[in-house]
Amino acid sequence: MHTPSVPRPEYPRPQFVRRDWLNLNGTWQFETDQGDSGLERGLLDRDLTGEILVPFAPESELSGVGNTDFLEAVWYRRRFTPPTEWAGRRVLLHFGAVDHDTTVWVDGTEVVRHRGGFTPFTADLGELAPAGREVEITVRARDPKSGPQARGKQAVQYANHDCNYTRTTGIWQTVWAEPVPDAHLRRPRITPDLAGSAFHLELPLSANRPGFRVRAVLSDDTGEVCRAEARADLDLAPRLHLPVPQDRRREWSPEDPHLYGLRLELLGPDGEAADTFESYAGLRAVGIRGKAVLLNGRPRFQRLVLDQGWYPDGLMTAPSDEALIRDIELAMEAGFNGARLHQKVFEERFLHHADRLGYLVWGEFGDWGCETGGSSGDNQRPDASFVAQWLEAVERDYSHPSIVGWCPLNETYQKLHDRITQLDDVTRAMFLATKAMDTSRPVIDASGYAHRVLETDIYDSHTYEQDPAAFRQLVSGLAKGEPFVNAYENGAAYSQPYRGQPYFVSEFGGIWWDPEAAAEQSGSDRTVSWGYGDRVRTEDEFHERFAGLTGALLEDPDMFGYCYTQLTDVFQEQNGVYRFDRGTKLDIARIREAQLRPAAIEEPDAG
């Protein structure tokens, strides 16, 4: 439910859709609280002095605020009236993402606190929001600039610099409300079982009620495929098994991203639906054989692109749903079949479009805020909040078929020594927690640099060597079990040794190409334009370098994929395949042609 003037009006949770809902995006009261003294100064009890367009962050142009300074705390307020047809149900108030530490009040009563700028949270308003009566929501978001904090690529200096960008503070994803009965369904876990030609469902409940049942109905374009029911008065999360007959079986893949429809119901003692929502599922499997990562039992070379999900006008918030779709289409037009969703938990609608378009993605976390300086042997100090926030992300995204792997950490560069550090503890905690939540996908403990978990499913490295011949030599050791591994500048190890896992170069390229830049620009002026290595002088030189770098990886029978940096320019980082505004700056047909050469690991005798 929305009005035409509401920004980002589309349903924000497309794999868990209820019919009744209310989009709360739009104009809210707003006020900055530079000293974080607003509670003492009475901001909870009075109107705020300004306005903002939610869900865009105050640093963005689209918010109408455009304040790019450090914002220690910000306040929001708006009123809404639950529709009268919601009578007799509880109101859930949902926040897609708010950066970073959030407190929410309704009519002056605190209803929820949440830490983390990338993951959703919900306030159950209980008796505070009866149907037909206006209520007032107040939100305070704190965003300190110092200390360990999962902030991804947000700059901790005033201005953009290097590969750090304009900050995002406060609300940056959709705010919305929906009514539910006292006993209702919570987010399901949908696990495909390709070998068994079935889906396994876990249906968490808010409460068990005598005589209640759960029911799931799986469908395709021709109608119902199967259904299953179970008692809902015994287990807090009843489990259902949905077998798919051979004649209705379609594997989800990039070539055929088939999605089955799924209706889930909580039935009362009278057999009537007390709660219903619509979902979908893709039947596919991810596996490992030797050094190959398998999709549906076959080696699949992953031609990934680094996608950071930033926009000139919206920053971390896409200006429209169409912009999310277009980013995937642009990548696919260039020959990529997927992406590392880099240093950001992308909004759910992006994953929905990846599901339906057949786009392979690695779920990642924005962990770059754990660098604390100091000793090179103890300079990375992620805390318990990193684990908690990451588990919220995995729980949110578990059921998306497009996700083929998890990557909780990135470039946590820290030398190994004879002490177990905070980085070791948290890396292992995030790895084990991911494996405990999801046994169906591979997990890489950290992308590049500091592999601290010996048994990590995947091993990788990052290198921005620009000379194709030198690059080929650098990455040529896989056949001997000696891949390129990131090391400290004096050769000291960052990582536990490689043990024969599937391996890929998960960051490379970053070729510097900004055709409009003045030829005399200093290579050290990284505030205006930069990329890795020497800037190419012509577009032909770009394509030669791109083909040489990708060719070295495609031709290696032990390499399961790569991730090229990056999809678009981002502010001063001018090394994208497309411009920051998604305009064209290269012959995309040549980029595509270079990538669609056969990959050696997909040959019948490879792996």
C-alpha positions as CSV (number, residue, x, y, z in Angstrom):
1,M,0.0,0.0,0.0
2,H,1.5,3.4,-1.0
3,T,0.7,6.6,-2.7
4,P,2.3,7.7,-6.0
5,S,4.4,10.4,-4.2
6,V,6.1,7.9,-1.9
7,P,9.7,7.2,-2.9
8,R,10.8,3.6,-3.3
9,P,7.1,2.5,-3.2
10,E,7.7,-1.2,-4.0
11,Y,7.2,-4.0,-1.4
12,P,10.6,-4.2,0.4
13,R,10.6,-8.0,1.3
14,P,9.7,-9.8,-1.9
15,Q,10.3,-13.3,-0.6
16,F,7.9,-12.9,2.3
17,V,4.9,-11.0,1.0
18,R,1.8,-10.2,3.0
19,R,-1.2,-8.6,1.4
20,D,-1.7,-5.8,3.9
21,W,1.1,-3.3,4.5
22,L,1.8,0.4,4.6
23,N,4.8,2.2,3.2
24,L,6.1,4.9,5.5
25,N,8.7,6.4,3.2
26,G,8.2,10.1,2.4
27,T,8.7,13.3,4.2
28,W,9.6,13.0,7.9
29,Q,10.7,15.7,10.4
30,F,14.4,15.7,10.8
31,E,17.1,17.3,12.9
32,T,20.8,16.7,13.3
33,D,22.2,16.3,16.9
34,Q,25.8,17.0,16.5
35,G,26.6,16.6,20.2
36,D,24.3,13.6,20.7
37,S,22.6,15.5,23.5
38,G,19.1,15.5,21.9
39,L,17.5,13.3,24.6
40,E,18.6,15.7,27.3
41,R,17.5,18.7,25.2
42,G,14.0,17.4,24.7
43,L,14.1,16.3,21.1
44,L,11.9,13.3,22.1
45,D,9.1,15.7,23.1
46,R,9.0,18.4,20.5
47,D,8.8,18.9,16.8
48,L,12.0,18.7,14.9
49,T,13.3,21.7,13.0
50,G,13.8,20.3,9.5
51,E,12.6,17.8,7.0
52,I,14.1,14.8,5.1
53,L,12.9,12.5,2.4
54,V,13.0,8.9,3.7
55,P,14.5,6.4,2.8
56,F,17.5,8.5,1.6
57,A,20.3,9.3,4.0
58,P,20.9,12.9,5.0
59,E,24.3,12.9,3.3
60,S,22.6,12.2,-0.1
61,E,21.2,14.6,-2.6
62,L,17.9,12.7,-2.8
63,S,17.2,13.2,0.9
64,G,16.9,17.0,0.4
65,V,19.4,17.5,3.2
66,G,22.8,16.9,1.5
67,N,24.9,17.3,4.7
68,T,28.1,15.4,4.2
69,D,29.8,16.3,7.5
70,F,30.1,13.9,10.3
71,L,26.7,13.4,11.9
72,E,27.1,12.1,15.4
73,A,23.4,11.6,15.8
74,V,20.2,12.3,13.9
75,W,16.5,12.4,14.8
76,Y,13.4,11.6,12.8
77,R,9.7,11.9,13.5
78,R,6.5,11.2,11.6
79,R,2.9,10.3,12.4
80,F,0.8,7.6,10.8
81,T,-2.6,6.0,11.4
82,P,-2.9,2.2,11.1
83,P,-5.9,1.6,8.8
84,T,-9.2,0.7,10.4
85,E,-9.2,-2.6,8.5
86,W,-6.2,-3.7,10.6
87,A,-8.4,-3.9,13.7
88,G,-7.8,-6.9,15.9
89,R,-4.2,-7.4,14.6
90,R,-0.8,-6.4,16.0
91,V,1.2,-3.8,14.1
92,L,4.8,-4.6,13.2
93,L,7.0,-1.6,12.4
94,H,9.9,-2.6,10.1
95,F,13.1,-0.8,9.3
96,G,15.1,-2.1,6.3
97,A,18.3,-0.6,7.5
98,V,19.4,2.3,9.8
99,D,23.0,3.3,10.3
100,H,24.2,2.7,13.0
101,D,22.8,2.5,16.5
102,T,19.1,3.1,16.6
103,T,16.4,3.7,19.2
104,V,12.7,3.9,18.3
105,W,9.9,5.4,20.3
106,V,6.2,5.3,19.6
107,D,4.2,8.0,21.4
108,G,7.2,8.5,23.7
109,T,7.5,4.8,24.6
110,E,10.7,3.0,23.6
111,V,9.9,0.0,21.4
112,V,13.2,-1.2,20.0
113,R,16.9,-0.7,20.0
114,H,19.2,-2.0,17.3
115,R,22.9,-1.9,16.5
116,G,24.1,-2.3,12.9
117,G,23.8,-0.2,9.7
118,F,23.1,-3.0,7.2
119,T,20.4,-5.3,8.6
120,P,16.7,-5.0,9.3
121,F,14.9,-4.9,12.6
122,T,11.3,-4.8,13.7
123,A,9.3,-3.3,16.6
124,D,6.2,-5.1,17.7
125,L,3.9,-2.2,18.7
126,G,1.5,-4.4,20.6
127,E,-1.2,-2.2,22.1
128,L,0.5,1.0,21.2
129,A,-0.9,1.3,17.7
130,P,-4.6,0.4,17.6
131,A,-6.3,0.6,14.2
132,G,-7.7,4.0,13.3
133,R,-5.7,6.0,15.9
134,E,-2.8,8.2,14.9
135,V,0.6,7.4,16.5
136,E,3.9,9.2,16.4
137,I,7.2,7.5,15.6
138,T,10.5,9.0,16.8
139,V,13.8,7.6,15.7
140,R,17.3,8.5,16.9
141,A,20.3,7.1,15.0
142,R,23.8,7.4,16.4
143,D,26.8,7.1,14.0
144,P,30.1,7.7,15.8
145,K,33.1,8.1,13.6
146,S,35.6,6.4,15.9
147,G,36.0,2.9,17.3
148,P,35.3,-0.5,15.6
149,Q,32.1,-0.3,13.6
150,A,30.9,-2.3,10.6
151,R,30.8,0.6,8.2
152,G,31.9,-0.8,4.9
153,K,33.4,1.8,2.6
154,Q,32.2,4.9,4.5
155,A,35.0,7.4,5.0
156,V,36.3,8.1,8.5
157,Q,38.0,11.2,7.2
158,Y,35.9,14.2,6.3
159,A,36.2,14.0,2.5
160,N,36.0,11.0,0.1
161,H,39.5,9.5,-0.3
162,D,41.0,6.5,-2.0
163,C,38.3,3.8,-2.0
164,N,36.3,5.3,0.9
165,Y,33.2,7.2,0.1
166,T,30.6,9.6,1.5
167,R,29.1,8.4,4.7
168,T,25.5,7.1,5.3
169,T,23.8,8.0,8.5
170,G,20.4,7.1,9.8
171,I,17.5,5.6,7.7
172,W,18.6,4.4,4.3
173,Q,16.1,1.6,3.5
174,T,12.3,1.5,3.5
175,V,10.3,2.0,6.7
176,W,7.0,0.1,6.6
177,A,4.3,-1.4,8.8
178,E,2.1,-4.5,8.5
179,P,-0.6,-6.1,10.6
180,V,-0.3,-9.7,11.9
181,P,-2.4,-11.8,14.2
182,D,-1.1,-12.6,17.7
183,A,0.0,-16.0,16.4
184,H,1.7,-15.5,13.1
185,L,4.4,-16.8,10.8
186,R,7.9,-15.5,10.9
187,R,10.5,-15.5,8.1
188,P,10.8,-19.0,6.7
189,R,14.0,-20.9,5.8
190,I,13.6,-22.5,2.3
191,T,16.3,-25.1,1.5
192,P,16.5,-26.6,-1.9
193,D,17.3,-30.3,-2.1
194,L,18.3,-31.0,-5.7
195,A,19.4,-34.5,-5.1
196,G,16.1,-35.4,-3.5
197,S,14.1,-33.2,-5.9
198,A,12.4,-31.4,-3.1
199,F,12.3,-28.3,-0.9
200,H,12.7,-28.4,2.9
201,L,10.9,-25.6,4.8
202,E,11.3,-24.4,8.4
203,L,8.4,-22.2,9.4
204,P,9.1,-20.3,12.6
205,L,6.1,-19.2,14.6
206,S,5.5,-16.4,17.0
207,A,3.6,-18.8,19.3
208,N,2.0,-22.3,19.3
209,R,-1.7,-22.5,19.5
210,P,-3.9,-25.6,20.1
211,G,-5.4,-26.9,16.9
212,F,-3.3,-24.8,14.6
213,R,-1.5,-26.2,11.5
214,V,0.9,-24.9,8.9
215,R,0.5,-25.5,5.2
216,A,2.7,-24.9,2.2
217,V,1.6,-25.0,-1.5
218,L,4.3,-25.2,-4.2
219,S,3.3,-24.1,-7.7
220,D,4.6,-23.4,-11.2
221,D,3.2,-21.9,-14.3
222,T,0.8,-24.8,-14.9
223,G,-0.6,-24.8,-11.3
224,E,-0.1,-26.6,-8.1
225,V,2.9,-28.9,-7.9
226,C,2.5,-30.3,-4.3
227,R,1.4,-29.3,-0.8
228,A,2.3,-30.3,2.7
229,E,0.8,-29.7,6.2
230,A,2.0,-30.2,9.8
231,R,0.8,-29.5,13.3
232,A,1.7,-26.0,14.5
233,D,1.0,-26.7,18.2
234,L,4.1,-28.7,19.0
235,D,7.3,-27.2,17.4
236,L,8.3,-23.6,17.5
237,A,9.4,-24.0,13.9
238,P,7.5,-26.8,12.1
239,R,9.2,-28.5,9.2
240,L,7.6,-29.4,5.9
241,H,8.9,-31.4,3.0
242,L,7.7,-30.5,-0.6
243,P,8.7,-33.2,-3.2
244,V,8.9,-32.1,-6.8
245,P,7.8,-34.8,-9.3
246,Q,10.2,-35.4,-12.2
247,D,7.8,-34.0,-14.8
248,R,7.6,-30.7,-12.9
249,R,11.3,-30.4,-12.0
250,R,13.2,-27.4,-13.3
251,E,16.6,-26.5,-12.0
252,W,17.4,-22.9,-11.2
253,S,20.4,-21.7,-13.2
254,P,21.7,-18.6,-15.0
255,E,20.3,-20.1,-18.2
256,D,16.9,-20.9,-16.7
257,P,16.3,-19.0,-13.5
258,H,13.1,-20.8,-12.8
259,L,11.3,-19.9,-9.6
260,Y,8.5,-21.9,-8.1
261,G,5.7,-20.0,-6.3
262,L,5.2,-20.8,-2.7
263,R,2.2,-20.0,-0.5
264,L,2.6,-20.5,3.2
265,E,-0.3,-20.4,5.6
266,L,-1.0,-20.7,9.3
267,L,-4.4,-22.4,9.7
268,G,-6.6,-22.0,12.7
269,P,-8.7,-24.9,14.3
270,D,-11.5,-24.2,11.9
271,G,-9.2,-24.7,8.9
272,E,-9.3,-21.0,7.9
273,A,-6.1,-19.1,7.3
274,A,-5.0,-17.0,10.3
275,D,-1.9,-15.8,8.5
276,T,-0.8,-16.1,4.9
277,F,2.1,-14.9,2.8
278,E,3.5,-15.5,-0.7
279,S,7.1,-16.5,-1.4
280,Y,9.1,-18.4,-4.0
281,A,12.0,-20.8,-4.3
282,G,14.6,-22.0,-6.7
283,L,15.7,-25.6,-7.0
284,R,19.5,-25.7,-7.2
285,A,22.6,-27.0,-5.5
286,V,26.0,-25.6,-4.7
287,G,28.8,-28.1,-4.2
288,I,32.6,-28.6,-4.3
289,R,34.6,-31.3,-6.2
290,G,38.3,-30.9,-6.0
291,K,39.1,-27.3,-6.9
292,A,35.8,-26.8,-8.7
293,V,32.7,-25.1,-7.3
294,L,29.7,-26.9,-8.7
295,L,26.3,-25.5,-9.6
296,N,23.8,-28.3,-9.9
297,G,26.6,-30.8,-10.0
298,R,28.6,-29.2,-12.8
299,P,31.6,-27.0,-12.6
300,R,30.6,-23.4,-13.2
301,F,33.2,-20.7,-13.7
302,Q,32.1,-17.7,-11.8
303,R,32.8,-14.5,-13.9
304,L,32.1,-12.1,-11.0
305,V,32.3,-8.4,-10.8
306,L,32.8,-6.3,-7.7
307,D,29.6,-4.4,-7.1
308,Q,29.7,-1.8,-4.4
309,G,26.1,-0.6,-4.7
310,W,26.7,3.2,-4.6
311,Y,24.8,5.8,-6.5
312,P,25.7,9.5,-7.2
313,D,22.4,10.8,-5.8
314,G,21.4,8.2,-3.3
315,L,24.7,6.9,-2.0
316,M,24.0,3.4,-0.6
317,T,20.3,3.7,-1.5
318,A,19.3,3.0,-5.0
319,P,17.2,5.9,-6.4
320,S,14.6,3.4,-7.7
321,D,13.9,-0.3,-8.1
322,E,14.7,0.1,-11.8
323,A,18.2,1.1,-10.8
324,L,18.7,-2.2,-9.0
325,I,17.6,-4.1,-12.0
326,R,19.7,-2.0,-14.4
327,D,22.9,-2.7,-12.4
328,I,22.4,-6.5,-12.9
329,E,21.5,-6.1,-16.5
330,L,24.6,-3.9,-17.1
331,A,26.8,-6.6,-15.5
332,M,25.3,-9.3,-17.6
333,E,25.6,-7.3,-20.8
334,A,29.3,-7.1,-20.1
335,G,29.6,-10.9,-19.8
336,F,29.6,-11.2,-16.0
337,N,27.4,-14.0,-14.5
338,G,27.4,-12.7,-11.0
339,A,29.0,-10.4,-8.4
340,R,30.6,-10.0,-5.1
341,L,28.2,-7.7,-3.3
342,H,31.0,-5.8,-1.8
343,Q,31.3,-4.2,1.7
344,K,27.6,-3.8,2.0
345,V,24.5,-5.9,2.7
346,F,22.4,-5.2,-0.4
347,E,18.7,-4.6,0.0
348,E,16.5,-7.6,-0.4
349,R,15.0,-6.4,-3.7
350,F,18.4,-6.6,-5.3
351,L,18.6,-10.2,-4.4
352,H,15.0,-10.8,-5.6
353,H,16.0,-9.5,-9.0
354,A,19.2,-11.6,-9.0
355,D,17.0,-14.6,-8.2
356,R,14.7,-14.0,-11.2
357,L,17.4,-13.0,-13.6
358,G,19.8,-15.9,-12.8
359,Y,22.6,-13.8,-11.4
360,L,25.1,-15.5,-9.0
361,V,26.1,-13.5,-6.0
362,W,28.2,-13.8,-2.9
363,G,26.7,-12.4,0.3
364,E,29.1,-10.1,2.1
365,F,29.3,-7.9,5.1
366,G,30.6,-4.3,5.4
367,D,33.4,-5.0,7.9
368,W,36.0,-2.4,7.0
369,G,35.5,-0.5,10.2
370,C,37.5,-2.9,12.4
371,E,40.9,-1.4,11.6
372,T,42.1,0.3,14.8
373,G,45.8,1.1,14.0
374,G,48.5,0.2,16.3
375,S,50.6,-2.9,16.1
376,S,50.5,-4.7,12.8
377,G,49.9,-7.9,14.8
378,D,46.8,-6.6,16.5
379,N,45.4,-3.9,14.3
380,Q,42.1,-5.5,13.4
381,R,39.6,-5.6,16.3
382,P,36.1,-6.6,15.2
383,D,33.9,-7.1,18.2
384,A,30.8,-9.2,19.1
385,S,28.5,-6.8,17.2
386,F,30.1,-7.9,13.9
387,V,29.0,-11.5,14.6
388,A,25.5,-10.5,15.6
389,Q,25.0,-8.2,12.6
390,W,26.4,-10.8,10.2
391,L,24.0,-13.5,11.5
392,E,21.1,-11.1,11.0
393,A,22.2,-10.7,7.3
394,V,22.5,-14.5,6.8
395,E,19.1,-15.1,8.4
396,R,17.5,-12.5,6.2
397,D,19.0,-13.8,3.0
398,Y,19.2,-17.6,3.6
399,S,16.4,-18.5,1.1
400,H,17.6,-16.7,-2.0
401,P,18.8,-19.1,-4.7
402,S,21.1,-16.5,-6.3
403,I,23.4,-16.5,-3.3
404,V,26.1,-19.2,-3.9
405,G,28.5,-18.4,-1.1
406,W,29.0,-16.3,2.1
407,C,31.9,-13.9,2.8
408,P,31.7,-12.4,6.3
409,L,35.0,-10.5,6.2
410,N,37.2,-8.7,3.7
411,E,40.9,-7.7,3.7
412,T,41.4,-8.0,7.5
413,Y,45.1,-7.6,7.0
414,Q,47.0,-8.6,10.1
415,K,50.2,-10.5,10.5
416,L,50.1,-14.0,12.0
417,H,52.1,-14.5,15.2
418,D,52.1,-16.9,18.1
419,R,49.2,-15.3,20.0
420,I,45.5,-15.8,19.3
421,T,44.1,-12.3,18.7
422,Q,40.7,-10.7,18.7
423,L,40.7,-11.0,14.9
424,D,41.3,-14.7,15.1
425,D,38.5,-15.2,17.6
426,V,35.9,-13.1,15.7
427,T,36.9,-14.6,12.3
428,R,36.4,-18.1,13.6
429,A,33.2,-17.1,15.3
430,M,31.8,-15.6,12.1
431,F,32.9,-18.6,10.0
432,L,31.4,-21.2,12.5
433,A,28.2,-19.3,13.0
434,T,27.7,-19.1,9.2
435,K,28.3,-22.8,8.8
436,A,25.9,-23.5,11.7
437,M,23.2,-21.4,10.1
438,D,23.7,-22.7,6.6
439,T,25.2,-26.0,5.6
440,S,24.2,-25.7,2.0
441,R,26.7,-23.1,0.8
442,P,30.4,-22.6,0.9
443,V,31.9,-20.0,3.3
444,I,35.1,-18.1,2.8
445,D,36.4,-16.9,6.2
446,A,37.8,-13.6,4.8
447,S,38.3,-12.4,1.3
448,G,42.0,-11.7,0.6
449,Y,44.8,-11.2,3.1
450,A,44.0,-12.8,6.4
451,H,42.7,-16.4,6.1
452,R,42.7,-17.3,9.8
453,V,40.5,-20.5,9.6
454,L,42.4,-23.5,8.3
455,E,39.3,-25.3,7.2
456,T,37.8,-22.4,5.2
457,D,35.7,-23.8,2.3
458,I,37.2,-21.4,-0.2
459,Y,40.6,-19.7,-0.5
460,D,41.4,-16.6,-2.4
461,S,43.7,-13.6,-2.9
462,H,43.6,-10.0,-4.2
463,T,46.1,-8.7,-6.6
464,Y,46.1,-5.6,-8.8
465,E,49.2,-6.5,-10.9
466,Q,48.5,-4.7,-14.2
467,D,50.9,-6.4,-16.6
468,P,49.1,-9.4,-18.0
469,A,52.4,-11.4,-18.4
470,A,53.5,-10.7,-14.8
471,F,49.9,-11.4,-13.6
472,R,49.8,-14.8,-15.4
473,Q,53.1,-15.8,-13.7
474,L,51.9,-14.6,-10.3
475,V,48.8,-16.7,-10.3
476,S,50.2,-19.8,-12.1
477,G,51.0,-21.9,-9.1
478,L,47.7,-23.6,-8.4
479,A,48.6,-26.9,-10.2
480,K,51.5,-27.3,-7.7
481,G,49.3,-26.3,-4.8
482,E,51.1,-23.0,-4.5
483,P,48.7,-20.3,-5.3
484,F,49.4,-16.6,-5.0
485,V,48.7,-15.6,-1.4
486,N,48.6,-12.1,0.0
487,A,51.5,-11.5,2.4
488,Y,52.8,-8.6,4.5
489,E,55.2,-6.2,2.9
490,N,58.3,-8.0,4.4
491,G,56.9,-11.4,3.5
492,A,55.4,-12.2,6.9
493,A,52.2,-14.3,6.6
494,Y,48.7,-12.9,6.9
495,S,47.0,-16.3,6.4
496,Q,47.0,-19.9,7.5
497,P,48.5,-22.0,4.7
498,Y,46.5,-23.1,1.6
499,R,45.2,-26.7,1.9
500,G,43.9,-27.4,-1.6
501,Q,40.5,-25.7,-1.4
502,P,38.8,-24.2,-4.5
503,Y,40.6,-21.0,-5.2
504,F,39.9,-17.8,-7.1
505,V,41.3,-14.3,-7.5
506,S,38.5,-12.4,-5.9
507,E,39.9,-8.9,-6.7
508,F,41.9,-8.0,-9.7
509,G,42.0,-5.5,-12.5
510,G,40.8,-2.2,-11.4
511,I,42.1,-0.8,-14.7
512,W,42.3,3.0,-14.5
513,W,40.4,4.6,-17.4
514,D,38.8,8.0,-17.3
515,P,38.8,9.2,-20.9
516,E,37.9,12.8,-20.0
517,A,40.8,13.3,-17.5
518,A,43.5,15.6,-18.5
519,A,46.6,13.8,-19.8
520,E,48.8,15.8,-17.5
521,Q,46.9,14.9,-14.3
522,S,49.4,13.6,-11.7
523,G,49.2,9.9,-11.0
524,S,49.3,10.7,-7.3
525,D,46.2,13.0,-7.3
526,R,43.8,10.3,-6.0
527,T,41.2,12.9,-5.0
528,V,40.1,13.4,-8.6
529,S,40.7,10.1,-10.3
530,W,42.5,6.9,-9.6
531,G,42.7,3.3,-10.5
532,Y,45.3,0.6,-10.0
533,G,48.7,0.9,-11.6
534,D,49.4,3.1,-14.6
535,R,46.4,4.6,-16.4
536,V,45.9,3.1,-19.8
537,R,46.4,5.7,-22.6
538,T,43.7,4.5,-25.0
539,E,40.6,2.3,-24.9
540,D,42.3,-0.3,-27.1
541,E,45.0,-0.5,-24.4
542,F,42.3,-1.1,-21.8
543,H,40.8,-4.0,-23.8
544,E,44.1,-5.6,-24.3
545,R,44.9,-5.5,-20.6
546,F,41.5,-6.7,-19.7
547,A,41.6,-9.6,-22.1
548,G,45.1,-10.5,-20.9
549,L,44.2,-10.5,-17.2
550,T,40.9,-12.4,-17.5
551,G,42.5,-14.8,-19.9
552,A,45.1,-15.9,-17.4
553,L,42.3,-16.9,-15.0
554,L,39.9,-18.4,-17.6
555,E,42.7,-20.6,-18.9
556,D,43.7,-22.1,-15.6
557,P,42.0,-25.5,-15.1
558,D,42.3,-25.1,-11.3
559,M,40.7,-21.7,-11.1
560,F,37.0,-21.8,-10.3
561,G,36.3,-18.1,-11.0
562,Y,37.4,-14.5,-10.6
563,C,36.0,-11.2,-9.5
564,Y,36.9,-8.1,-11.5
565,T,37.1,-4.7,-9.9
566,Q,34.7,-3.1,-10.6
567,L,31.2,-2.6,-12.1
568,T,31.1,1.2,-12.0
569,D,33.3,4.1,-11.1
570,V,32.6,5.3,-7.6
571,F,33.3,8.9,-6.9
572,Q,37.1,9.4,-7.4
573,E,37.7,5.7,-8.0
574,Q,37.7,5.7,-11.8
575,N,38.2,2.0,-12.5
576,G,34.7,0.8,-13.4
577,V,33.5,-0.9,-16.5
578,Y,30.7,1.8,-16.5
579,R,30.6,5.4,-15.3
580,F,29.3,6.2,-11.9
581,D,26.0,7.4,-13.4
582,R,25.9,4.0,-15.2
583,G,26.7,5.6,-18.6
584,T,28.9,3.8,-21.1
585,K,32.6,4.6,-21.3
586,L,33.9,1.3,-23.0
587,D,33.0,-0.9,-25.9
588,I,30.9,-3.4,-23.8
589,A,30.8,-5.9,-26.6
590,R,34.6,-6.3,-26.4
591,I,34.4,-6.7,-22.6
592,R,31.8,-9.4,-23.1
593,E,33.8,-11.2,-25.8
594,A,36.9,-11.3,-23.6
595,Q,34.9,-12.9,-20.8
596,L,32.9,-15.4,-22.7
597,R,35.9,-17.5,-23.9
598,P,35.6,-21.0,-22.6
599,A,36.8,-21.6,-19.0
600,A,39.3,-24.4,-18.6
601,I,37.7,-25.7,-15.3
602,E,34.4,-26.3,-17.1
603,E,36.0,-28.6,-19.7
604,P,34.9,-32.3,-19.3
605,D,38.4,-33.5,-18.2
606,A,39.0,-30.5,-15.8
607,G,38.8,-30.7,-12.0
